[in-house]
Amino acid sequence: MTRLLIFIAAALAVSLPTADAFLARSNVARIGISKLSAVAEGSTTSKYDDLRSWFTENDGTISNNISIRKSTLSGYGYGCFADEELAEGELLFRIPRAATVNLDDCLNDEDCGASFRALQGKAGPGSDTVLIAGYLAKEWLLIQEYDKQNDSERLQTIKFEKYLRTLPWKRGLCSQEHVIFWKDADVESLLKGSLAYSDAQDIRDQTKLATKVLNAIIGPVIQKVRGGYSSEEVGFRFPWQNDPEEESGSIVEGLEDAVKGAFVICLSRAFVTPRVTEDGELEDEERLEPVFDILQHSEDPNIRRECTDDGTVAITAGRYIAKGEELFSQYKSEGEIPYHKFFTRFGFVPGVTEPVANLVAERSTIFFPQRQEV
């Protein structure tokens, strides 16, 4: 999206070409996992049990007739299932705004809220994705540090810890194969010359630029927790900051991967949800909706999503759902955007269970249109 490019350009004080790289969407997405990128996920059942407990503790509602397990779609990770018959209109999930990851969590964050607010004010429109990604990356890096230090007390200060542990932070987790995770060599050898190449490069380049921006904000927080922070270690400064230092180009260890994962999460799972502000204004906000974002995609969904003025979301059965049936949401109508853009935006091609890398290697017409003989 052009607004995101303008935002990053303003933050870095450089001029960037415009591109439609971060398309707004209202739903989630997945892709089949490549054989080259399988990742062991540990105790997945325990992670989702913990997520479910955390969700209800934060005033979320999930029907006792719903369970989380491997999707029936081959290679598509996990999904939600009806353990009993569900009547049309029956409540499946209720997600209060307080249980979602939204811009308020970023702007009011104890560690980085002031910097996020300054960045939002100075850089202008298009900031939501970068700010949410920065917040997610910072929280994920803190979780990893507290795990290493066996610091259970500080882990409890991470509001979304149980949720963050279920997300695709690297290639292969949750069967996620987004192009942001690909190696440069794979992008060049497989995607160059395809319909997806330019889009993929734009998204990857913007993630790299955002990493540089976020390094200045969340880098010091992580360095401090690690016990080795020095103000001289993070050389980048925003144009409005006093006493700019010579740029060192040094990115805090682990931050680049965390930002990549955070951008994949935002691109593939974020919803745009309308709500009424305290001033009575109607606005759309980008946010993550835990538990509901596990549902897989279908062009024929069996659920219905409704929003209230206070930002609460209710998910109900869109029709009768039989016992054992998987729940499906429609991420976007498959007629709205080309399939190759589904891949570069969301990390999957609808209806395809074969790894996308294989499709590209075989020069599928999804990525390489064929000339028609005359």
VOBA-1610 file (N, C-alpha, C; in pm, whole numbers, padded with zeros to 5 digits, always signed):
BEGIN
Met+00084-00118+00000Met+00000+00000+00000Met+00088+00124+00000Thr+00050+00222-00079Thr+00129+00343-00094Thr+00153+00411+00039Arg+00052+00412+00128Arg+00065+00482+00257Arg+00180+00426+00340Leu+00201+00294+00333Leu+00308+00234+00412Leu+00443+00277+00360Leu+00457+00285+00228Leu+00582+00331+00169Leu+00613+00474+00210Ile+00510+00562+00209Ile+00528+00700+00249Ile+00572+00706+00395Phe+00510+00621+00478Phe+00545+00616+00620Phe+00691+00580+00640Ile+00736+00473+00575Ile+00875+00430+00593Ile+00970+00534+00536Ala+00935+00592+00422Ala+01019+00694+00363Ala+01036+00813+00457Ala+00926+00854+00521Ala+00933+00967+00614Ala+01019+00933+00734Ala+01005+00810+00783Ala+01082+00769+00901Ala+01230+00763+00872Leu+01265+00722+00751Leu+01405+00708+00713Leu+01460+00833+00646Ala+01370+00929+00615Ala+01408+01051+00545Ala+01474+01022+00412Val+01417+00926+00339Val+01465+00894+00205Val+01346+00894+00111Ser+01375+00898-00020Ser+01269+00896-00120Ser+01255+00755-00174Leu+01131+00703-00174Leu+01106+00568-00222Leu+01003+00570-00333Pro+01012+00476-00430Pro+00908+00464-00531Pro+00782+00408-00467Thr+00665+00444-00520Thr+00541+00393-00466Thr+00513+00255-00521Ala+00438+00174-00443Ala+00398+00041-00489Ala+00281-00005-00404Asp+00198-00092-00459Asp+00081-00143-00388Asp+00122-00267-00312Ala+00200-00248-00202Ala+00262-00365-00140Ala+00190-00422-00021Phe+00114-00340+00051Phe+00046-00393+00168Phe-00104-00370+00153Leu-00168-00459+00078Leu-00309-00449+00047Leu-00392-00470+00173Ala-00484-00377+00200Ala-00573-00395+00315Ala-00660-00517+00294Arg-00684-00589+00401Arg-00767-00707+00390Arg-00842-00726+00519Ser-00938-00812+00515Ser-01021-00831+00634Ser-01011-00971+00689Asn-00922-01055+00637Asn-00918-01193+00681Asn-00778-01251+00683Val-00768-01382+00711Val-00641-01447+00735Val-00602-01538+00620Ala-00481-01597+00626Ala-00438-01680+00515Ala-00330-01779+00555Arg-00307-01878+00469Arg-00207-01982+00493Arg-00148-02029+00360Ile-00045-02111+00368Ile+00011-02175+00250Ile+00062-02312+00287Gly+00063-02403+00191Gly+00120-02535+00215Gly+00268-02526+00241Ile+00319-02608+00332Ile+00459-02599+00372Ile+00550-02671+00273Ser+00663-02610+00243Ser+00761-02670+00155Ser+00835-02782+00228Lys+00875-02885+00154Lys+00952-02994+00215Lys+01085-02944+00268Leu+01134-02833+00211Leu+01264-02782+00252Leu+01257-02697+00378Ser+01136-02671+00428Ser+01126-02575+00537Ser+01047-02625+00657Ala+01036-02756+00671Ala+00959-02810+00783Ala+01025-02772+00915Val+00946-02731+01011Val+00997-02691+01142Val+00920-02765+01250Ala+00992-02824+01343Ala+00926-02890+01455Ala+00862-02786+01544Glu+00735-02806+01581Glu+00661-02706+01656Glu+00648-02741+01804Gly+00712-02847+01848Gly+00705-02880+01990Gly+00566-02929+02028Ser+00526-02898+02150Ser+00398-02944+02201Ser+00287-02851+02154Thr+00237-02877+02033Thr+00135-02790+01974Thr+00006-02793+02054Thr-00034-02913+02097Thr-00158-02924+02174Thr-00153-02838+02298Ser-00042-02841+02369Ser-00026-02762+02490Ser-00035-02612+02459Lys+00027-02569+02346Lys+00023-02428+02308Lys-00120-02380+02289Tyr-00199-02461+02220Tyr-00337-02420+02192Tyr-00426-02431+02316Asp-00396-02526+02404Asp-00468-02532+02531Asp-00440-02406+02613Asp-00313-02365+02616Asp-00276-02243+02688Asp-00343-02120+02626Leu-00347-02117+02492Leu-00412-02006+02423Leu-00560-01998+02460Arg-00625-02112+02461Arg-00767-02115+02493Arg-00793-02064+02634Ser-00711-02107+02729Ser-00726-02061+02867Ser-00703-01911+02878Trp-00596-01863+02813Trp-00567-01719+02816Trp-00682-01639+02755Phe-00737-01689+02646Phe-00844-01619+02574Phe-00966-01600+02664Thr-01006-01706+02733Thr-01124-01695+02820Thr-01094-01610+02944Glu-00970-01615+02993Glu-00933-01530+03107Glu-00939-01382+03072Asn-00929-01351+02942Asn-00934-01213+02896Asn-01070-01179+02835Asp-01173-01245+02890Asp-01314-01217+02856Asp-01353-01259+02716Gly-01270-01340+02651Gly-01310-01396+02523Gly-01400-01517+02545Thr-01481-01548+02446Thr-01571-01663+02454Thr-01541-01757+02338Ile-01525-01885+02368Ile-01511-01988+02265Ile-01602-02103+02305Ser-01684-02147+02213Ser-01781-02252+02242Ser-01712-02379+02290Asn-01773-02445+02389Asn-01721-02573+02436Asn-01734-02681+02331Asn-01810-02653+02226Asn-01830-02750+02118Asn-01730-02733+02004Ile-01625-02654+02029Ile-01523-02630+01927Ile-01386-02673+01979Ser-01310-02741+01894Ser-01174-02781+01929Ser-01077-02733+01821Ile-00949-02729+01858Ile-00842-02688+01765Ile-00755-02809+01737Arg-00741-02843+01610Arg-00655-02955+01571Arg-00613-02940+01425Lys-00539-03036+01375Lys-00486-03031+01240Lys-00598-03012+01138Ser-00575-02920+01046Ser-00675-02893+00943Ser-00693-03012+00851Thr-00812-03022+00795Thr-00838-03126+00695Thr-00774-03092+00561Leu-00730-02966+00546Leu-00660-02926+00423Leu-00515-02967+00435Ser-00472-03054+00349Ser-00336-03108+00355Ser-00233-02997+00346Gly-00141-02994+00445Gly-00034-02896+00443Gly-00072-02757+00489Tyr-00190-02741+00548Tyr-00237-02608+00585Tyr-00238-02583+00736Gly-00162-02654+00814Gly-00154-02624+00957Gly-00278-02664+01034Tyr-00316-02580+01130Tyr-00426-02612+01222Tyr-00554-02540+01183Gly-00664-02587+01240Gly-00795-02528+01216Gly-00885-02551+01335Cys-01008-02503+01326Cys-01108-02523+01431Cys-01218-02615+01381Phe-01271-02698+01471Phe-01368-02801+01433Phe-01488-02801+01527Ala-01602-02843+01473Ala-01722-02862+01554Ala-01718-03000+01618Asp-01719-03006+01748Asp-01721-03134+01819Asp-01863-03185+01838Glu-01959-03098+01818Glu-02101-03134+01822Glu-02171-03059+01709Glu-02294-03096+01682Glu-02370-03024+01581Glu-02388-02878+01624Leu-02377-02786+01527Leu-02392-02644+01555Leu-02507-02589+01473Ala-02601-02523+01539Ala-02717-02468+01469Ala-02680-02335+01404Glu-02746-02303+01295Glu-02724-02174+01230Glu-02749-02061+01330Gly-02656-01967+01336Gly-02667-01854+01429Gly-02608-01879+01566Glu-02565-02001+01594Glu-02508-02033+01725Glu-02375-01960+01743Leu-02353-01902+01863Leu-02231-01829+01891Leu-02112-01925+01901Leu-02007-01897+01825Leu-01887-01979+01826Leu-01773-01911+01902Phe-01753-01783+01872Phe-01650-01704+01940Phe-01705-01565+01968Arg-01662-01509+02079Arg-01685-01367+02105Arg-01551-01308+02142Ile-01508-01206+02068Ile-01375-01150+02086Ile-01385-01003+02124Pro-01368-00970+02251Pro-01371-00828+02291Pro-01246-00757+02240Arg-01257-00628+02219Arg-01143-00553+02166Arg-01022-00565+02257Ala-01044-00575+02388Ala-00933-00584+02483Ala-00850-00711+02464Ala-00907-00812+02398Ala-00835-00937+02375Ala-00769-00940+02237Thr-00777-00827+02163Thr-00713-00819+02033Thr-00584-00739+02044Val-00493-00763+01951Val-00372-00680+01942Val-00406-00564+01850Asn-00409-00444+01905Asn-00447-00327+01826Asn-00351-00211+01853Leu-00376-00100+01786Leu-00284+00013+01794Leu-00269+00067+01935Asp-00374+00057+02016Asp-00364+00105+02154Asp-00256+00032+02231Asp-00241-00098+02204Asp-00136-00176+02272Asp+00002-00120+02238Cys+00019-00075+02114Cys+00148-00020+02072Cys+00172+00118+02134Leu+00074+00206+02120Leu+00091+00345+02162Leu+00098+00360+02314Asn+00041+00264+02387Asn+00044+00270+02534Asn+00144+00173+02594Asp+00229+00115+02511Asp+00327+00019+02559Asp+00426+00086+02655Glu+00452+00020+02767Glu+00539+00078+02870Glu+00681+00100+02819Asp+00731+00009+02736Asp+00868+00017+02689Asp+00886+00117+02575Cys+00797+00111+02477Cys+00819+00183+02352Cys+00705+00276+02312Gly+00602+00286+02396Gly+00485+00364+02359Gly+00516+00507+02317Ala+00602+00574+02393Ala+00635+00714+02362Ala+00701+00724+02224Ser+00793+00632+02195Ser+00860+00633+02064Ser+00763+00598+01952Phe+00674+00503+01978Phe+00574+00468+01877Phe+00482+00587+01848Arg+00444+00660+01953Arg+00358+00777+01933Arg+00430+00886+01854Ala+00558+00905+01886Ala+00637+01004+01812Ala+00650+00965+01666Leu+00673+00838+01644Leu+00688+00788+01508Leu+00558+00804+01430Gln+00447+00774+01495Gln+00316+00788+01430Gln+00290+00934+01396Gly+00322+01025+01489Gly+00296+01166+01467Gly+00384+01228+01360Lys+00509+01187+01355Lys+00604+01247+01262Lys+00597+01185+01123Ala+00571+01055+01116Ala+00579+00985+00988Ala+00450+00992+00909Gly+00338+01025+00975Gly+00213+01043+00902Gly+00138+00913+00881Pro+00050+00910+00778Pro-00039+00795+00756Pro+00038+00670+00713Gly-00028+00558+00729Gly+00032+00431+00687Gly+00114+00364+00794Ser+00102+00412+00918Ser+00192+00364+01023Ser+00144+00239+01095Asp+00016+00206+01087Asp-00040+00101+01173Asp+00035-00032+01161Thr+00060-00077+01037Thr+00125-00207+01018Thr+00264-00208+01080Val+00341-00102+01057Val+00477-00097+01111Val+00475-00091+01264Leu+00384-00014+01321Leu+00379-00003+01466Leu+00337-00135+01531Ile+00236-00200+01475Ile+00193-00328+01531Ile+00302-00432+01515Ala+00368-00432+01398Ala+00479-00526+01376Ala+00591-00501+01475Gly+00621-00373+01501Gly+00725-00341+01598Gly+00690-00387+01738Tyr+00566-00366+01777Tyr+00520-00411+01909Tyr+00530-00563+01920Leu+00483-00634+01818Leu+00489-00781+01820Leu+00633-00830+01828Ala+00720-00772+01746Ala+00860-00816+01744Ala+00926-00794+01878Lys+00900-00678+01939Lys+00959-00648+02070Lys+00912-00747+02176Glu+00782-00774+02179Glu+00727-00867+02277Glu+00781-01008+02255Trp+00796-01049+02129Trp+00847-01183+02100Trp+00993-01197+02144Leu+01073-01095+02118Leu+01213-01099+02160Leu+01224-01102+02313Leu+01136-01029+02382Leu+01137-01033+02528Leu+01099-01172+02579Ile+01001-01236+02516Ile+00964-01371+02556Ile+01083-01465+02545Gln+01156-01455+02436Gln+01272-01542+02417Gln+01379-01516+02522Glu+01400-01389+02555Glu+01500-01356+02657Glu+01457-01405+02796Tyr+01331-01386+02830Tyr+01282-01431+02960Tyr+01284-01583+02970Asp+01258-01651+02858Asp+01269-01797+02856Asp+01412-01840+02888Lys+01509-01775+02825Lys+01649-01809+02847Lys+01689-01786+02993Gln+01632-01683+03052Gln+01666-01647+03190Gln+01577-01717+03293Asn+01485-01804+03243Asn+01390-01873+03332Asn+01317-01773+03423Asp+01281-01660+03365Asp+01218-01554+03442Asp+01066-01559+03423Ser+01001-01647+03497Ser+00856-01664+03483Ser+00779-01540+03529Glu+00836-01467+03623Glu+00767-01348+03674Glu+00754-01242+03565Arg+00863-01219+03491Arg+00856-01118+03386Arg+00778-01170+03264Leu+00776-01300+03243Leu+00693-01355+03135Leu+00547-01319+03156Gln+00506-01312+03280Gln+00366-01280+03310Gln+00330-01137+03275Thr+00431-01053+03251Thr+00404-00915+03212Thr+00377-00901+03063Ile+00400-01007+02987Ile+00374-01004+02842Ile+00228-01040+02820Lys+00146-00941+02791Lys+00001-00959+02784Lys-00038-01071+02689Phe+00023-01076+02571Phe-00019-01171+02468Phe+00076-01291+02455Glu+00147-01322+02562Glu+00249-01429+02556Glu+00192-01560+02502Lys+00079-01606+02555Lys+00024-01735+02513Lys-00017-01732+02365Tyr-00068-01619+02323Tyr-00106-01603+02182Tyr+00016-01599+02092Leu+00117-01522+02130Leu+00236-01507+02046Leu+00308-01639+02024Arg+00299-01729+02121Arg+00366-01859+02106Arg+00301-01948+02001Thr+00182-01912+01955Thr+00114-01995+01853Thr+00133-01940+01712Leu+00205-01830+01697Leu+00213-01761+01568Leu+00335-01803+01487Pro+00333-01778+01355Pro+00441-01822+01264Pro+00559-01726+01262Trp+00651-01742+01355Trp+00765-01651+01365Trp+00878-01688+01270Lys+00873-01806+01213Lys+00974-01841+01113Lys+00914-01938+01012Arg+00984-01957+00904Arg+00936-02038+00794Arg+00905-02180+00841Gly+00785-02225+00809Gly+00744-02360+00844Gly+00652-02368+00964Leu+00663-02274+01058Leu+00572-02275+01172Leu+00430-02242+01125Cys+00333-02316+01176Cys+00193-02301+01133Cys+00179-02321+00983Ser+00271-02399+00926Ser+00272-02426+00782Ser+00281-02297+00700Gln+00347-02196+00754Gln+00357-02067+00686Gln+00480-02063+00595Glu+00461-02020+00473Glu+00567-02020+00372Glu+00571-01885+00300His+00546-01777+00373His+00538-01644+00312His+00670-01605+00246Val+00659-01528+00138Val+00778-01490+00061Val+00874-01404+00143Ile+00829-01340+00248Ile+00920-01264+00335Ile+01022-01357+00398Phe+00986-01482+00420Phe+01077-01580+00481Phe+01175-01640+00381Trp+01151-01625+00253Trp+01236-01689+00153Trp+01376-01629+00155Lys+01473-01709+00116Lys+01610-01660+00098Lys+01617-01580-00032Asp+01708-01483-00036Asp+01724-01401-00156Asp+01749-01488-00279Ala+01831-01591-00262Ala+01864-01677-00376Ala+01741-01750-00428Asp+01650-01789-00338Asp+01528-01858-00381Asp+01435-01764-00457Val+01426-01640-00409Val+01343-01542-00479Val+01396-01519-00620Glu+01528-01506-00632Glu+01587-01480-00763Glu+01575-01600-00857Ser+01599-01719-00804Ser+01600-01837-00891Ser+01461-01886-00926Leu+01364-01865-00834Leu+01230-01919-00857Leu+01129-01815-00906Leu+01136-01694-00851Leu+01031-01596-00882Leu+01067-01497-00991Lys+01195-01478-01019Lys+01234-01379-01119Lys+01170-01411-01254Gly+01106-01311-01312Gly+01037-01330-01438Gly+00891-01368-01422Ser+00848-01391-01297Ser+00709-01429-01274Ser+00625-01305-01243Leu+00494-01323-01242Leu+00402-01214-01208Leu+00421-01168-01064Ala+00474-01257-00980Ala+00486-01227-00837Ala+00618-01161-00800Tyr+00713-01156-00892Tyr+00849-01114-00857Tyr+00855-00970-00805Ser+00799-00875-00879Ser+00805-00735-00840Ser+00737-00713-00705Asp+00620-00771-00689Asp+00545-00760-00564Asp+00626-00816-00447Ala+00685-00933-00468Ala+00764-00997-00363Ala+00883-00911-00324Gln+00950-00855-00422Gln+01065-00770-00394Gln+01025-00646-00316Asp+00913-00584-00355Asp+00865-00466-00284Asp+00838-00495-00137Ile+00766-00604-00111Ile+00732-00640+00026Ile+00856-00671+00108Arg+00949-00743+00050Arg+01073-00778+00120Arg+01158-00654+00147Asp+01167-00564+00047Asp+01244-00442+00065Asp+01185-00354+00174Gln+01054-00345+00177Gln+00989-00261+00277Gln+01005-00319+00417Thr+01006-00452+00427Thr+01030-00516+00557Thr+01170-00484+00607Lys+01266-00484+00514Lys+01404-00451+00552Lys+01415-00307+00599Leu+01347-00215+00531Leu+01350-00075+00572Leu+01282-00056+00708Ala+01171-00126+00727Ala+01102-00116+00856Ala+01190-00171+00969Thr+01268-00273+00940Thr+01360-00328+01040Thr+01457-00222+01088Lys+01506-00142+00995Lys+01599-00035+01031Lys+01532+00069+01120Val+01408+00104+01086Val+01332+00199+01167Val+01310+00145+01307Leu+01264+00021+01314Leu+01228-00039+01443Leu+01349-00071+01529Asn+01464-00091+01467Asn+01585-00119+01542Asn+01616-00005+01640Ala+01587+00117+01597Ala+01615+00233+01683Ala+01519+00242+01800Ile+01402+00181+01787Ile+01301+00191+01893Ile+01307+00073+01989Ile+01304-00049+01935Ile+01297-00166+02022Ile+01434-00227+02053Gly+01535-00190+01971Gly+01669-00243+01994Gly+01722-00215+02134Pro+01715-00090+02181Pro+01765-00059+02316Pro+01694-00137+02427Val+01564-00162+02409Val+01487-00238+02509Val+01542-00379+02521Ile+01567-00442+02406Ile+01618-00579+02406Ile+01760-00584+02460Gln+01842-00489+02420Gln+01980-00485+02468Gln+01985-00467+02620Lys+01895-00387+02672Lys+01892-00365+02817Lys+01858-00494+02890Val+01760-00568+02839Val+01721-00695+02902Val+01836-00795+02896Arg+01913-00789+02789Arg+02028-00879+02773Arg+02146-00835+02858Gly+02137-00714+02914Gly+02243-00667+03002Gly+02360-00604+02932Gly+02343-00573+02803Gly+02457-00517+02730Gly+02425-00392+02653Tyr+02321-00319+02694Tyr+02281-00201+02616Tyr+02375-00084+02636Ser+02410-00025+02525Ser+02482+00102+02525Ser+02416+00190+02420Ser+02396+00315+02450Ser+02329+00404+02353Ser+02408+00415+02224Glu+02537+00382+02227Glu+02619+00393+02108Glu+02603+00273+02016Glu+02537+00165+02066Glu+02526+00045+01985Glu+02418+00055+01879Val+02320+00141+01901Val+02213+00158+01803Val+02235+00291+01735Gly+02299+00291+01619Gly+02345+00413+01556Gly+02239+00493+01484Phe+02133+00428+01436Phe+02032+00500+01359Phe+01949+00592+01448Arg+01923+00713+01399Arg+01836+00806+01470Arg+01736+00864+01371Phe+01614+00891+01419Phe+01515+00953+01334Phe+01551+01099+01309Pro+01499+01156+01200Pro+01533+01295+01167Pro+01500+01395+01277Trp+01396+01365+01359Trp+01356+01461+01461Trp+01428+01442+01594Gln+01514+01340+01603Gln+01584+01315+01728Gln+01707+01405+01739Asn+01740+01446+01862Asn+01855+01533+01884Asn+01986+01456+01877Asp+02093+01529+01846Asp+02229+01473+01847Asp+02238+01341+01772Pro+02207+01341+01643Pro+02217+01216+01566Pro+02359+01163+01565Glu+02370+01031+01580Glu+02501+00968+01578Glu+02531+00918+01437Glu+02654+00892+01411Glu+02692+00834+01283Glu+02629+00696+01274Glu+02568+00665+01159Glu+02496+00539+01146Glu+02591+00421+01145Ser+02566+00326+01231Ser+02653+00209+01241Ser+02605+00095+01155Gly+02475+00095+01123Gly+02420-00013+01042Gly+02402-00141+01120Ser+02427-00138+01252Ser+02419-00259+01333Ser+02276-00284+01376Ile+02224-00403+01341Ile+02090-00444+01383Ile+02104-00539+01502Val+02027-00513+01605Val+02032-00596+01726Val+02007-00743+01689Glu+02085-00830+01747Glu+02076-00973+01715Glu+01933-01025+01737Gly+01883-01095+01636Gly+01751-01156+01644Gly+01638-01064+01600Leu+01666-00932+01592Leu+01558-00838+01561Leu+01511-00850+01417Glu+01601-00872+01324Glu+01561-00883+01184Glu+01464-00999+01163Asp+01495-01114+01222Asp+01405-01230+01208Asp+01271-01204+01277Ala+01276-01136+01393Ala+01152-01107+01465Ala+01063-01013+01385Val+01122-00913+01320Val+01043-00820+01240Val+00987-00891+01116Lys+01065-00978+01055Lys+01012-01056+00943Lys+00889-01135+00987Gly+00902-01204+01099Gly+00790-01282+01148Gly+00670-01195+01179Ala+00695-01079+01239Ala+00586-00988+01275Ala+00514-00936+01151Phe+00588-00906+01045Phe+00524-00860+00922Phe+00444-00972+00856Val+00495-01093+00859Val+00419-01206+00806Val+00289-01223+00883Ile+00297-01212+01014Ile+00178-01224+01099Ile+00076-01116+01065Cys+00122-00992+01052Cys+00031-00882+01019Cys-00031-00901+00881Leu+00050-00939+00784Leu-00001-00955+00648Leu-00099-01070+00636Ser-00070-01180+00704Ser-00149-01301+00683Ser-00264-01318+00782Arg-00264-01239+00891Arg-00364-01263+00995Arg-00442-01140+01040Ala-00398-01020+01006Ala-00464-00901+01058Ala-00600-00878+00993Phe-00693-00826+01072Phe-00826-00789+01026Phe-00838-00637+01025Val-00920-00585+00937Val-00957-00445+00943Val-01100-00441+00996Thr-01116-00383+01115Thr-01243-00389+01186Thr-01295-00250+01218Pro-01420-00219+01185Pro-01477-00088+01218Pro-01511-00079+01367Arg-01495+00040+01424Arg-01536+00063+01562Arg-01566+00211+01580Val-01643+00242+01683Val-01675+00380+01716Val-01578+00427+01824Thr-01508+00537+01798Thr-01411+00589+01893Thr-01481+00660+02009Glu-01400+00701+02109Glu-01455+00775+02223Glu-01516+00908+02179Asp-01471+00961+02066Asp-01525+01086+02013Asp-01650+01065+01929Gly-01694+00939+01918Gly-01813+00909+01841Gly-01789+00894+01692Glu-01660+00891+01653Glu-01627+00877+01512Glu-01613+00728+01476Leu-01659+00696+01354Leu-01643+00559+01306Leu-01509+00548+01235Glu-01427+00450+01275Glu-01298+00432+01210Glu-01268+00284+01192Asp-01187+00254+01092Asp-01138+00118+01071Asp-01004+00104+01141Glu-00984-00006+01212Glu-00855-00029+01276Glu-00802-00165+01235Glu-00671-00170+01216Glu-00603-00296+01187Glu-00573-00363+01320Arg-00600-00494+01329Arg-00575-00563+01455Arg-00569-00713+01432Leu-00518-00783+01532Leu-00513-00929+01531Leu-00620-00981+01626Glu-00691-01085+01584Glu-00800-01140+01663Glu-00768-01285+01700Pro-00712-01305+01821Pro-00669-01439+01863Pro-00780-01543+01856Val-00741-01665+01829Val-00826-01784+01817Val-00902-01784+01684Phe-00976-01677+01656Phe-01049-01674+01529Phe-00955-01680+01410Asp-00834-01626+01425Asp-00741-01624+01311Asp-00682-01762+01280Ile-00722-01863+01355Ile-00677-02000+01324Ile-00757-02058+01208Leu-00879-02010+01187Leu-00965-02069+01083Leu-00900-02062+00945Gln-00919-02167+00867Gln-00869-02174+00731Gln-00968-02108+00634His-00920-02087+00511His-00999-02018+00409His-01085-02113+00326Ser-01203-02064+00290Ser-01287-02131+00191Ser-01366-02025+00116Glu-01387-02047-00011Glu-01472-01957-00089Glu-01619-01976-00050Asp-01646-02084+00023Asp-01782-02113+00072Asp-01777-02125+00224Pro-01761-02013+00296Pro-01744-02017+00442Pro-01870-02067+00512Asn-01850-02124+00632Asn-01965-02171+00709Asn-01983-02092+00839Ile-01915-01977+00850Ile-01930-01891+00967Ile-01969-01751+00923Arg-02012-01672+01020Arg-02047-01532+00995Arg-01977-01445+01099Arg-01919-01334+01056Arg-01845-01243+01144Arg-01919-01110+01153Glu-01951-01067+01276Glu-02024-00942+01296Glu-01952-00857+01400Cys-01951-00726+01379Cys-01882-00634+01468Cys-01981-00540+01537Thr-01953-00506+01662Thr-02035-00410+01735Thr-01960-00277+01743Asp-02028-00172+01788Asp-01968-00039+01792Asp-01845-00031+01882Asp-01842-00114+01987Asp-01729-00107+02080Asp-01609-00191+02036Gly-01617-00247+01916Gly-01505-00324+01863Gly-01509-00471+01896Thr-01615-00517+01964Thr-01631-00659+01991Thr-01673-00731+01862Val-01618-00850+01841Val-01652-00930+01723Val-01721-01058+01770Ala-01832-01090+01705Ala-01904-01216+01732Ala-01896-01303+01608Ile-01855-01428+01627Ile-01849-01525+01518Ile-01958-01628+01543Thr-02050-01641+01448Thr-02160-01735+01462Thr-02159-01834+01346Ala-02230-01944+01364Ala-02243-02041+01257Ala-02328-01981+01144Gly-02275-01981+01023Gly-02347-01923+00910Gly-02454-02015+00854Arg-02449-02139+00896Arg-02547-02241+00855Arg-02536-02356+00954Tyr-02616-02460+00936Tyr-02601-02580+01018Tyr-02462-02639+00990Ile-02391-02674+01097Ile-02258-02734+01085Ile-02259-02869+01154Ala-02225-02972+01080Ala-02230-03108+01132Ala-02115-03135+01229Lys-02134-03231+01316Lys-02029-03274+01409Lys-01908-03321+01329Gly-01789-03274+01367Gly-01666-03312+01300Gly-01628-03222+01185Glu-01717-03132+01145Glu-01690-03045+01031Glu-01593-02933+01071Glu-01503-02899+00980Glu-01409-02790+01005Glu-01477-02656+00979Leu-01439-02557+01058Leu-01492-02421+01039Leu-01404-02346+00939Phe-01470-02273+00849Phe-01397-02198+00748Phe-01446-02054+00741Ser-01349-01965+00718Ser-01378-01824+00694Ser-01337-01792+00551Gln-01393-01687+00497Gln-01351-01641+00364Gln-01257-01523+00383Tyr-01130-01542+00350Tyr-01030-01437+00372Tyr-01058-01317+00283Lys-01072-01345+00154Lys-01117-01250+00054Lys-01178-01330-00058Ser-01270-01271-00131Ser-01325-01340-00247Ser-01212-01366-00347Glu-01206-01486-00398Glu-01099-01523-00490Glu-01109-01450-00623Gly-01220-01378-00644Gly-01234-01299-00766Gly-01181-01158-00750Glu-01142-01120-00627Glu-01100-00982-00602Glu-00957-00954-00647Ile-00867-01047-00626Ile-00727-01025-00663Ile-00672-01150-00730Pro-00571-01137-00818Pro-00512-01254-00884Pro-00448-01348-00784Tyr-00439-01475-00822Tyr-00383-01575-00731Tyr-00238-01546-00693His-00159-01491-00786His-00020-01466-00749His-00010-01357-00643Lys-00110-01268-00635Lys-00112-01167-00529Lys-00161-01226-00397Phe-00246-01329-00404Phe-00280-01401-00281Phe-00152-01452-00216Phe-00063-01502-00298Phe+00062-01557-00244Phe+00150-01448-00183Thr+00174-01339-00257Thr+00265-01238-00205Thr+00206-01159-00089Arg+00073-01150-00081Arg+00011-01079+00031Arg-00006-01171+00151Phe-00061-01291+00125Phe-00107-01376+00234Phe-00026-01503+00253Gly+00055-01539+00156Gly+00139-01658+00170Gly+00075-01787+00126Phe-00026-01782+00040Phe-00089-01906-00006Phe-00158-01881-00140Val-00191-01989-00208Val-00272-01984-00330Val-00398-02064-00303Pro-00516-02004-00313Pro-00641-02075-00279Pro-00656-02206-00355Gly-00693-02310-00281Gly-00722-02439-00341Gly-00600-02522-00376Val-00480-02469-00346Val-00357-02539-00382Val-00290-02591-00255Thr-00268-02721-00247Thr-00200-02780-00132Thr-00054-02810-00161Glu-00016-02808-00288Glu+00123-02830-00325Glu+00205-02708-00285Pro+00328-02726-00236Pro+00412-02612-00201Pro+00425-02515-00318Val+00412-02386-00290Val+00417-02286-00396Val+00551-02289-00469Ala+00658-02320-00398Ala+00788-02328-00463Ala+00785-02430-00578Asn+00709-02538-00558Asn+00697-02638-00665Asn+00620-02582-00783Leu+00512-02508-00755Leu+00434-02447-00864Leu+00519-02351-00946Val+00599-02273-00876Val+00684-02176-00946Val+00790-02248-01028Ala+00852-02350-00968Ala+00955-02426-01040Ala+00899-02493-01165Glu+00772-02533-01157Glu+00707-02597-01272Glu+00647-02494-01368Arg+00670-02365-01340Arg+00622-02253-01422Arg+00470-02260-01442Ser+00401-02273-01328Ser+00255-02274-01330Ser+00204-02145-01392Thr+00092-02154-01463Thr+00033-02036-01526Thr-00018-01936-01422Ile-00029-01976-01296Ile-00063-01881-01190Ile+00045-01774-01180Phe+00170-01814-01202Phe+00282-01723-01190Phe+00344-01683-01324Phe+00332-01770-01423Phe+00392-01745-01554Phe+00286-01760-01663Pro+00220-01650-01702Pro+00118-01662-01806Pro+00177-01707-01938Gln+00104-01792-02005Gln+00153-01848-02132Gln+00100-01765-02249Arg+00187-01743-02347Arg+00144-01673-02467Arg+00055-01764-02550Gln-00047-01703-02603Gln-00140-01780-02685Gln-00091-01786-02828Glu-00087-01906-02885Glu-00042-01920-03023Glu-00145-01864-03118Val-00098-01798-03223Val-00188-01739-03324Val-00199-01834-03442
//
